[in-house]
């Protein structure tokens, strides 16, 4: 739940912390059973206590998350088989150990710093793009958090991060490891290869009805009709509210006048200037220009180059000096100014060609402006509408009823987990599609579910499962078209594999690779300078792993184009560098791995030092009953 609240603000240190907690599962054991403590104490580590209610809440949340990912409920036996109780407990012990060490080290964080962290967290920004106290409070309520509880959790997280940062800084990668990684990373190989496609083999004859039925009977599970669910979906986003927002003609006109540059191109002028060392020289030049001397003559007299005088074909805002800009855009074409007092001295300005501004008329852009203003108004109204929906849900109303009361519409879907209807078509565009489908297929019929929050304050999506159609075996007649298509795919794959083995056998018997490919009617291609994990123009990526698993002079093969083709290749040359610099990203990844190992060892030792103790009876009671069904 806290992850949801702070997800937009989680930095690299928080991510490292989570990695360490996950890594610690493999090395932290459950410590001694203890007795004689309070009935609400689940574990202690140092002077820090983990209570039964606290652990039960965290454990339930973890089970719900995993149930949604698996799209099925978890029994207590399944949860224990997956090792979830020990994983959650070890994670809490790791956090508690860091909390205890932070306390013993005297680490602290002021209320002002906590407030700053919260106010700078993008997860709490409102429609204005800045911290919104009302939105923050509303989000805490939705997640059953008080402000004090959330602030305390943020403070403890920040102190843990201080410890982790102090451990991970300054780690260097050993030279011998760098050299080995350079050799691995920069090794290059050259190959000749050919692509074998279905078009290069004789297509199989159509199967008899008996063959097709036999194929179906052996693979019935592959042709099962999946589970379908009828789901009501209520979407609240700016687009859903925009049409109901009233925008006056005066507001449209004001927005147009305030943003004219959005609706056309500004006037541009070819501008030149001469900057004079003093006002007297500038005045003398201005007098001669007034008497008829061309501006170009002064440029020549002063032996100035175009680069010295040209400002270019510019808009008024392109000219840095406001006085020069005002003078230039007050002149006619081919006009020359008098003396202008510029920022860098007296200036005479000359204007060449003028390109007039082009502005689309208000009538042409009014619909666009109106739509934008409606969306902005809808963004501001969205939180109030959200509260209306939640109030109706709290009273027990269903989504269809709520929609009619608050002026929204419900979309009813009959879909499988992939977002397809029973006839195989897609349900189409749905905000938060992946999260809605995942949640709907983990929910019970009629159950109330938390809404899916769309990114960047984009709105909310509620969903409610109306009915479930269980998966079932299709009959042969229902699945015949799919069975025939699958049979043809399998036959083609077998024929491709057989052809590959035939060609390999010929090469092993002494035929040259190039000759074998030409004889088979395949196009020979060459690829040089191949490296691990690097894209190469025109070279299928599927070939790379197989190429680096094959010795020089040997022939290898790989699947390509989603399994519909095969690649045959021969490794011609292997070049291993003797030195060089390691790629910056690879070096950073290795350094991060070393830091993770170091900090994992620290956590393991910290547990030993602080003497973690577990109330096994209380743990068994929680994990024996608190599973998601």
Order of alpha helices (4+ residues) and beta strands (2+ residues): alpha-alpha-beta-beta-alpha-alpha-alpha-alpha-alpha-alpha-alpha-beta-alpha-beta-alpha-alpha-beta-beta-alpha-alpha-alpha-beta-alpha-beta-beta-beta-alpha-alpha-beta-alpha-beta-beta-alpha-alpha-beta-alpha-beta-beta-alpha-beta-alpha
